[in-house]
């Protein structure tokens, strides 16, 4: 392209060289398939303009400067050939416009596929996240199942434990509660002593150093003694009229268990009984 | 600006080879004919020369118009070979994307696990 403009400027006055330019242009357009059709068309137009200009100049030039017959005829033929080439190239352009239409359709299709792929990828990513969360949770559950399998707990023990919890943490007394029933809505002294804190303050037992590792162990330790509470109402604990509780220890007789404020406890019992009666009355209402 | 752009793109869409006005030879022929016509009358000569210069201007205008119209033709930014290559590339792209979609769709046959 640079060659063309250079030659055009340089050779405006020299017909021979102009013809050379035209021929060079022609060779460029014919030989190089890299040149776009648009450039090719513009080259041909440049050539035609150049030839036309030269022919018109020749027509109005003085006689001694005019071209010879064969040269003139050659130029005219070249112009006609260029015109023909222009028309051929325009046909090519028409074909290319058709191809462009097809390409537009294809481009639209590709764009639509792109959208679909993007959508699918987003959904797959979401699914992956959900699945990985589910797998993580399932793994956790499996781990706890393994843990549970390693140290199985009998259902009876569980139910006893549940009873105990509901007995010692209830808001009001159970319906079957009667005077003399050692069950309380709070941990009793015996339970406290059996518990972790009771052992902490008991230096004789040496539990300061050998503390159970976790609370479940503690419950386990306390379980058999406390779990039997409903059944051992007559056996292990005896409610004495004096208000003291006696606990039987391995058939060695009963050991008096100090209840610090047994008077207050009896008051509590009364309060509890009134509570239950009031609640039942409110229920009946 | 937008309306200009729109009108330009409309023109680009509508411009086809049939719409082009690239008839150079007839105008050129007219010019040569009027130059070579020999007039005896001076006034006729002057008129003819004015007419001739008008036609030369018209020829120039025709060239410029042809150039601007050619730049509006669609799909001629590449040679035909290059354009065909692009077309092939697009077809391959579409095919690959289609395959990818197919793969995605049937990647996890959940219904097979029943």
Interface residues (C-beta under 8 A of the other chain):
Chain A: X33 X34 X35 X36 X37 X38 X40 X41 X42 X45 X48 X49 X52 X55 X56 X59 X60 X79 X80 X83 X86 X90 X91 X92 X93 X94 X95 X96 X97 X98 X99 X100 X101 X102 X103 X106 X107 X109 X110 X113 X114 X116 X117 X120 X121 X124
Chain B: X16 X17 X18 X20 X22 X24 X25 X28 X31 X32 X35 X36 X56 X59 X63 X66 X67 X70 X71 X73 X74 X75 X76 X77 X78 X79 X80 X81 X82 X83 X84 X86 X87 X90 X91 X93 X94 X97 X98 X100 X101 X104 X105
